[in-house]
Amino acid sequence: MKKRGMILLLILALLALAAPAQAGWNPLDVATDGVGIAVYTSNSGGKQAGVLYNGYRDELSLEDTNGLYSCNLTSEYEVWLNQSKAEKNQPKDDSISWYSPEWDALMPSNIFLAEVVQQDAPFYTTPGHKHLSAKHAAGTLVKVCGEFGNDYFVKYGGYQQTGFMPKSALRKVQDITYMQANRDSEHWGLSGVQEMTVYTGGTPLAVGGSATGYSDMSPAVIEDGKTVTVLKTAGDWAQLLDGYFVEARFLSPEGDHSVTYATVKTTGVLNRLNVRSMASTDAWVYAKLCSGVRVQVPAHTEDWASVFVTGPSGGERWTGSVQMQYLVFGDAATQVKSGSVRVRTTQPLYGTYTSTMHTEQSRADQVTVPAGTEMTVIGVNNGFNINLDDYDYFLCVLDDGKAITVSNKGGILEPLESTGVTVKTASSVRMREKPSKEAKSLRTLEAGTKVEVLLRGEGWTIVKYKNQTGYVMSRYLQFP
């Protein structure tokens, strides 16, 4: 029986090797007899939703449904297409690579370069105009990769810079080849592209996805002295090849290099602001910031802001999207009550300023933070399941201004102050010596017991009860 099972596994393995590679790991290259491939949506009732032009390149879903593959054009818009029809006219010679001049000469392309002619031209994540993601300045350039009714499907950078714009807001500039549309080194077929240096006065600069400042896209971060590819300059701004925009003053060593900051204000001193991967309450939360933390804001909409946070002297950085209602600008920031907590390390930390620091030393050349070092907790990393027995990763700033992420495995962060907040236990729970269910139990706290919060974590919270300090799993505490 065992031998028969081994033979079956071998047959299945051979079949897997013989089967064609599934889409999703292989790019889609639209090359048809016409201008492109017809695409459909799940609710279009079999009617064509739009056309993706020849030369459009992307990836498909992992498997087909009734002969069609799905393709996510944006985070909120998915279409279905027939891959074999889409790639009917692409070069058949396997010896020619997709980035070679031979392929480019044979590959049809109907993609064209367009200029925005309407100030504050809307940029949507769906052709139905459900989510206004950005507003673009007149003179901005985009690649037009398809059409959906009265809208063009456009790209001007990475995944977040892919969406839909009204046809009336764009003017065709020139046709571009497959290579010009899909290789950054081709610079969209433009002449006069410049390599320029960014000057920030030493502070990392966050840049947004629109020259108007209206954008909910997660920012990119540029270091002082970095060279960037500028597709076009117009007035006070410059459009970069990667889809972001930088103010022209940051391209001059004599320019004004000040940036816009805001202060986080949560509804309570223990509450923290969710930093999300995208401007959506459904997006992944990868960090949470304490009230009173200062963040750089390169762009925002009415509801969302793109933020960047690091230490005053650099170090690890975090970017993402937060809800505007929790940010305070200008003089009102002085009235915000801080939720940050001062702590001290009980063991040395090993790691780099741009990665998580642990108590274990893995490389001799890594930065060492000695035991007894004081720092300020400004938030937490939220990349874990709160229902598991996980220790926390705290976002901290050292007194020299460097930002670091600290793994609190073993409970090596000792609070030097209290949050000043008392909470109740939601049920009977053990108070432990370290942040682990395997750690020594100091006492059992009955339901409704009041404890003083010293440092709130997502997994474990350091509390004080009758002059004794220990760890309680956060899900058993009733936070305001």
Secondary structure by P-SEA (a helix, b strand, c coil): caaaaaaaaaaaaaaaaacccccccbbbbbbccccbbbbbcccccccccccccccccccccccccccbbbbcccccbbbbbbccccccccccccccccccaaaaaaccccbbbbbbccccbbbbcccccccccccccccbbbbbccccccccccccccccccccccccccccccccccccccccccccccccccbbbbbccccbbbbccccccccccbbbbbccbbbbbbcccccccccccccccccccccccccccbbbbbbbbcccccbbbbbcccccccccccccccccbbbbbcccccccccccccccccccbbbbbbbccccccccccccccccbbbbbbcbbbbccccccccccccccccccccccbbbbbcccccccccccbbbbbbbcccccbbbbbbccccccccccccccbbbbbcccccccccccccccccccccccbbbbbccccccbbbbccccccccccccccccc
